[in-house]
Amino acid sequence: MTKMKKAIIMTSVLLLLSACSSSNEKQQAFITSKEQSKSNVSVANNPFFKEKKEGKIEHLHGVGYVRNQNAVYFATHKGLLVYQNNKWYETVSNKHDYMGFSATDDGFYSSGHPEEGSSLGNPLGLVKSFDNGQTLMNLGFYKESDFHYMTVGYKSHTIYVVNQEENKTLGQGVFYSKDDGKTWSPSQLDGLPQTAAGTIAAHPTDENMVGISTAEGVFISRDNGNTFERFTRKMDTTTFTFQEKSVVFAAVENGQPVLIKQSLDTKQEEVLSVPPLDEKDHIMYITSNPGDDKEIVIVTMKGNIFMTKNNGDSWTKLASEGEI
């Protein structure tokens, strides 16, 4: 199923998604302070990780550069995978089903479900980790909500969640928080077309800017999702990501996948090359290295993963139909 088909239906601002399941309902206390979770932040030579030389990536739920490690994290149905210095790594424990995964400059935010046999309750609610997933901090909604679609500003840490079912704090819709979930405000979503939406993404530093990709283009809000305007040309966009000064988005044009970088200031487009893809294998995830905007990673619907370090002039294949 493509990301677009699983997307947010903005007409009613509801998510009609099939949630993953877990029978575990035991409760375990999360860590409660940032100081408890700063150790062992690297990947190499960290006992929390082991090298993974083969295997298949299935049910990918998010991708991003966590902290300043020059490492790409992939959130899956069975935990985190990391690509760093031409090697793949997996965690030895805490193989949770991470949903709504969002990398930031000091860790990552996520939601989802605990791994089988975990003493954590289900669902996880909104969590944050400062140490690559070794420990999780509870930011709210524990055993209450699972946010399949959420995004967090890489440096601003503004959180946006798409809440499909009313809980004790939030109704249905899109909400944002600028204080790590202590308080929430609704986004009004004025100006969005009544069509399926694919990706919601926050600008890395502008605490007020958020965007949503739709079948009619990427729409951007500069007031925390209250009002949106079309940013790109009218085209079927499958996903996008913010860089500091640009938006990099994937679209389908004349039946073919295209990749475009567009300036936030001038709206000038730069068409990037796309690695050879099957005509039905569209791009469903994009992430960019916050320390080098020429380094971009794309993931396709069929599980092909590519990295470029020169703005698309050449691509390296990291996984072929999910096989690393």
KEDOBA-492170 format. One record per residue (C-alpha): residue number from 1; x, y, z; residue in three letters. Coordinates in Angstrom, 3 decimals. Layout:
KEDOBA-492170
NUM:X:Y:Z:ALA
...
***
This chain:
KEDOBA-492170
1:0.000:0.000:0.000:MET
2:1.399:3.395:-0.930:THR
3:1.918:6.144:1.564:LYS
4:-0.652:8.247:-0.271:MET
5:-3.311:5.556:0.136:LYS
6:-2.553:5.340:3.860:LYS
7:-2.559:9.112:4.169:ALA
8:-4.468:11.652:6.161:ILE
9:-7.925:12.387:4.732:ILE
10:-8.015:16.093:5.362:MET
11:-11.689:16.528:4.365:THR
12:-12.750:15.420:7.833:SER
13:-9.313:15.649:9.430:VAL
14:-9.463:12.010:10.472:LEU
15:-7.022:9.162:9.986:LEU
16:-8.556:5.991:8.657:LEU
17:-5.552:3.762:9.256:LEU
18:-5.245:0.161:10.318:SER
19:-3.376:0.233:13.627:ALA
20:-0.787:-2.365:14.613:CYS
21:-1.737:-4.543:17.582:SER
22:-0.169:-5.751:20.792:SER
23:-1.691:-7.589:23.734:SER
24:0.761:-6.261:26.306:ASN
25:-0.895:-3.997:28.860:GLU
26:1.601:-4.100:31.730:LYS
27:2.921:-0.743:32.841:GLN
28:6.540:0.239:33.368:GLN
29:7.717:3.659:34.478:ALA
30:9.533:5.678:31.841:PHE
31:12.584:7.738:32.657:ILE
32:11.643:11.209:33.800:THR
33:14.632:13.442:33.161:SER
34:16.951:14.332:30.309:LYS
35:20.011:13.756:32.505:GLU
36:19.187:10.056:32.852:GLN
37:19.541:9.375:29.158:SER
38:22.606:11.096:27.701:LYS
39:25.118:8.246:27.811:SER
40:26.208:6.108:24.853:ASN
41:24.810:8.366:22.139:VAL
42:27.072:7.000:19.376:SER
43:26.290:3.942:17.251:VAL
44:29.669:2.345:16.589:ALA
45:31.192:0.555:19.603:ASN
46:27.917:0.946:21.494:ASN
47:26.711:-2.339:23.059:PRO
48:23.126:-1.261:22.387:PHE
49:23.807:-1.798:18.671:PHE
50:25.170:-4.686:16.663:LYS
51:26.156:-4.760:13.021:GLU
52:23.543:-6.160:10.669:LYS
53:25.109:-7.637:7.537:LYS
54:21.960:-9.016:5.971:GLU
55:18.232:-9.006:6.393:GLY
56:15.116:-7.317:5.119:LYS
57:13.577:-4.011:6.138:ILE
58:9.807:-4.339:6.388:GLU
59:7.046:-1.989:7.489:HIS
60:9.094:1.203:7.496:LEU
61:7.429:3.998:9.473:HIS
62:9.944:6.840:9.354:GLY
63:13.489:7.918:8.541:VAL
64:15.769:10.708:9.762:GLY
65:19.167:11.871:11.018:TYR
66:19.204:11.606:14.821:VAL
67:21.494:14.047:16.637:ARG
68:24.750:15.100:14.949:ASN
69:25.925:11.572:14.187:GLN
70:25.854:11.537:10.349:ASN
71:23.788:8.396:10.763:ALA
72:20.427:7.639:9.146:VAL
73:17.813:6.029:11.396:TYR
74:15.013:3.893:10.017:PHE
75:11.995:3.257:12.253:ALA
76:10.336:-0.070:11.553:THR
77:7.691:-2.411:12.884:HIS
78:10.472:-4.215:14.784:LYS
79:12.694:-1.444:16.093:GLY
80:15.389:0.871:14.786:LEU
81:17.917:0.248:12.037:LEU
82:20.833:2.626:11.472:VAL
83:23.065:3.224:8.456:TYR
84:26.411:4.845:9.290:GLN
85:29.816:4.784:7.562:ASN
86:28.672:2.219:4.970:ASN
87:27.447:-0.228:7.625:LYS
88:24.024:-1.253:8.881:TRP
89:23.250:-1.629:12.593:TYR
90:20.287:-2.856:14.597:GLU
91:19.452:-2.481:18.274:THR
92:19.840:-5.510:20.524:VAL
93:16.694:-4.677:22.513:SER
94:13.759:-2.231:22.619:ASN
95:12.554:-3.373:19.224:LYS
96:9.353:-1.360:19.512:HIS
97:6.949:-0.654:16.681:ASP
98:7.838:3.021:16.240:TYR
99:5.144:5.097:14.521:MET
100:5.331:8.782:13.655:GLY
101:9.123:8.706:14.069:PHE
102:10.733:12.184:14.001:SER
103:14.484:12.771:14.338:ALA
104:15.778:15.895:16.090:THR
105:19.107:17.476:17.014:ASP
106:19.025:15.910:20.494:ASP
107:17.311:12.559:19.873:GLY
108:13.995:11.463:18.422:PHE
109:10.269:11.626:19.128:TYR
110:7.887:8.803:18.324:SER
111:4.719:6.943:19.110:SER
112:3.603:3.376:18.478:GLY
113:3.516:0.084:20.332:HIS
114:5.952:-1.795:22.607:PRO
115:7.734:-4.903:21.381:GLU
116:6.255:-8.281:22.257:GLU
117:7.155:-9.227:25.836:GLY
118:7.882:-5.655:26.916:SER
119:6.565:-4.461:30.259:SER
120:5.647:-1.121:28.708:LEU
121:1.950:-0.427:28.223:GLY
122:0.268:-0.247:24.849:ASN
123:0.152:2.171:23.092:PRO
124:3.302:4.108:23.928:LEU
125:1.667:7.504:23.528:GLY
126:4.126:10.326:22.796:LEU
127:7.715:9.475:23.709:VAL
128:11.173:10.961:23.311:LYS
129:14.627:9.399:23.478:SER
130:17.948:11.165:23.970:PHE
131:20.063:7.996:23.665:ASP
132:19.080:6.314:20.396:ASN
133:16.163:4.437:21.907:GLY
134:17.898:2.851:24.909:GLN
135:15.475:4.695:27.180:THR
136:12.208:6.507:26.492:LEU
137:10.748:9.580:28.143:MET
138:6.975:9.738:28.485:ASN
139:5.630:13.059:27.133:LEU
140:1.975:12.091:27.464:GLY
141:-0.888:9.936:26.171:PHE
142:0.710:6.751:27.575:TYR
143:-1.589:3.727:27.034:LYS
144:-4.033:6.177:25.454:GLU
145:-3.025:7.234:21.914:SER
146:-0.949:6.072:18.971:ASP
147:0.036:8.858:16.566:PHE
148:0.696:7.326:13.152:HIS
149:1.300:10.770:11.684:TYR
150:3.348:13.325:13.579:MET
151:6.330:15.564:12.955:THR
152:8.775:17.574:15.059:VAL
153:10.987:20.497:14.059:GLY
154:14.600:19.290:14.047:TYR
155:15.876:22.219:16.132:LYS
156:12.669:24.064:17.057:SER
157:11.141:20.919:18.620:HIS
158:7.639:22.098:17.717:THR
159:5.494:18.945:17.735:ILE
160:2.538:18.305:15.424:TYR
161:0.293:15.260:15.853:VAL
162:-2.635:14.061:13.791:VAL
163:-5.061:12.671:16.339:ASN
164:-7.483:10.162:14.842:GLN
165:-9.388:9.336:18.011:GLU
166:-10.393:11.732:20.774:GLU
167:-8.496:11.275:24.034:ASN
168:-8.637:12.958:27.439:LYS
169:-6.672:15.989:26.201:THR
170:-7.180:16.281:22.447:LEU
171:-10.123:16.009:20.116:GLY
172:-9.865:14.738:16.571:GLN
173:-7.661:16.737:14.220:GLY
174:-4.192:18.246:14.040:VAL
175:-2.632:19.762:17.172:PHE
176:0.744:21.342:17.946:TYR
177:2.868:21.903:21.029:SER
178:5.865:24.172:21.581:LYS
179:6.688:22.938:25.087:ASP
180:7.261:19.194:24.653:ASP
181:3.626:18.288:25.038:GLY
182:2.794:20.225:28.186:LYS
183:0.201:22.320:26.320:THR
184:-1.504:21.849:22.951:TRP
185:-3.275:24.060:20.431:SER
186:-5.433:23.021:17.450:PRO
187:-4.413:23.737:13.851:SER
188:-7.355:25.053:11.822:GLN
189:-6.065:23.773:8.433:LEU
190:-7.694:26.555:6.432:ASP
191:-6.692:26.528:2.768:GLY
192:-5.970:22.814:2.410:LEU
193:-7.645:21.076:-0.520:PRO
194:-10.205:18.394:0.226:GLN
195:-8.022:15.534:-0.916:THR
196:-5.788:12.824:0.489:ALA
197:-2.569:14.003:2.103:ALA
198:0.676:12.088:2.449:GLY
199:3.381:13.646:4.622:THR
200:3.236:16.252:7.375:ILE
201:6.617:17.866:8.122:ALA
202:7.845:20.713:10.317:ALA
203:10.545:23.202:9.348:HIS
204:13.809:22.479:11.200:PRO
205:14.162:25.910:12.855:THR
206:11.049:28.015:12.159:ASP
207:8.730:27.097:15.034:GLU
208:5.687:28.325:13.089:ASN
209:6.210:26.599:9.726:MET
210:4.684:23.261:8.805:VAL
211:3.805:21.635:5.504:GLY
212:1.595:18.868:4.129:ILE
213:1.990:17.056:0.819:SER
214:-1.169:16.328:-1.138:THR
215:-2.301:15.068:-4.522:ALA
216:-2.434:18.740:-5.548:GLU
217:1.035:19.762:-4.357:GLY
218:2.830:20.739:-1.159:VAL
219:0.952:23.236:0.992:PHE
220:2.808:25.294:3.605:ILE
221:1.587:27.102:6.697:SER
222:3.540:29.847:8.444:ARG
223:1.188:30.038:11.429:ASP
224:1.353:26.521:12.882:ASN
225:-1.131:24.973:10.500:GLY
226:-3.966:27.444:10.869:ASN
227:-3.786:28.696:7.267:THR
228:-2.109:26.993:4.304:PHE
229:-1.093:28.127:0.823:GLU
230:0.054:26.038:-2.097:ARG
231:3.843:26.198:-2.310:PHE
232:4.621:23.967:-5.289:THR
233:3.054:23.713:-8.701:ARG
234:-0.184:21.729:-8.816:LYS
235:1.132:18.188:-9.058:MET
236:0.701:14.837:-7.341:ASP
237:3.297:15.022:-4.540:THR
238:4.009:11.797:-2.673:THR
239:6.298:13.096:0.079:THR
240:8.640:15.963:1.015:PHE
241:11.077:17.254:3.590:THR
242:12.179:20.690:4.734:PHE
243:15.749:21.896:4.564:GLN
244:16.679:25.221:6.147:GLU
245:16.153:27.195:2.939:LYS
246:14.421:24.708:0.659:SER
247:11.755:22.078:0.285:VAL
248:12.742:18.787:-1.342:VAL
249:9.709:16.937:-2.655:PHE
250:8.867:13.872:-4.717:ALA
251:6.027:13.825:-7.196:ALA
252:4.590:11.818:-10.053:VAL
253:4.597:13.643:-13.375:GLU
254:3.496:11.984:-16.613:ASN
255:3.530:8.688:-14.753:GLY
256:7.195:9.049:-13.751:GLN
257:8.727:9.851:-10.335:PRO
258:10.428:13.239:-10.094:VAL
259:12.488:14.854:-7.336:LEU
260:12.575:18.630:-6.997:ILE
261:14.314:21.063:-4.651:LYS
262:12.483:24.366:-4.368:GLN
263:13.689:27.524:-2.616:SER
264:11.540:28.735:0.270:LEU
265:12.447:32.342:-0.550:ASP
266:12.272:32.530:-4.351:THR
267:10.307:29.340:-5.143:LYS
268:12.885:28.605:-7.829:GLN
269:12.916:24.918:-8.750:GLU
270:15.921:22.663:-9.188:GLU
271:15.125:19.272:-10.701:VAL
272:17.304:16.553:-9.162:LEU
273:18.133:13.303:-10.905:SER
274:16.279:10.210:-9.749:VAL
275:17.892:6.764:-9.646:PRO
276:16.414:4.186:-12.042:PRO
277:13.040:3.076:-10.680:LEU
278:10.208:0.880:-11.822:ASP
279:7.454:3.094:-13.205:GLU
280:5.179:2.035:-10.346:LYS
281:7.840:2.397:-7.640:ASP
282:7.301:5.905:-6.323:HIS
283:9.234:7.718:-3.581:ILE
284:7.468:7.560:-0.214:MET
285:10.079:8.946:2.247:TYR
286:12.728:11.669:1.956:ILE
287:15.193:12.862:4.566:THR
288:18.162:15.218:4.355:SER
289:21.302:15.510:6.464:ASN
290:20.827:18.657:8.610:PRO
291:24.580:19.242:8.471:GLY
292:24.864:18.878:4.682:ASP
293:21.822:19.572:2.523:ASP
294:23.463:17.877:-0.478:LYS
295:23.112:14.544:1.341:GLU
296:19.633:13.152:0.757:ILE
297:18.114:9.731:1.376:VAL
298:15.009:8.464:-0.410:ILE
299:12.937:5.348:0.238:VAL
300:10.579:3.956:-2.382:THR
301:7.274:2.167:-2.088:MET
302:8.972:-1.165:-2.879:LYS
303:11.648:-0.705:-0.218:GLY
304:14.511:0.519:-2.386:ASN
305:16.726:2.922:-0.428:ILE
306:19.160:5.344:-2.080:PHE
307:21.567:7.989:-0.786:MET
308:23.154:10.889:-2.616:THR
309:25.925:13.054:-1.216:LYS
310:26.042:15.442:-4.170:ASN
311:22.494:16.706:-4.578:ASN
312:21.435:13.863:-6.847:GLY
313:24.337:13.849:-9.288:ASP
314:24.956:10.218:-8.254:SER
315:23.155:7.757:-6.016:TRP
316:24.268:4.825:-3.858:THR
317:21.822:1.992:-3.291:LYS
318:21.574:1.050:0.388:LEU
319:18.808:-1.556:0.105:ALA
320:17.132:-3.388:-2.764:SER
321:13.434:-4.088:-2.211:GLU
322:14.133:-4.021:1.509:GLY
323:17.152:-6.331:1.386:GLU
324:20.284:-4.711:2.836:ILE
***
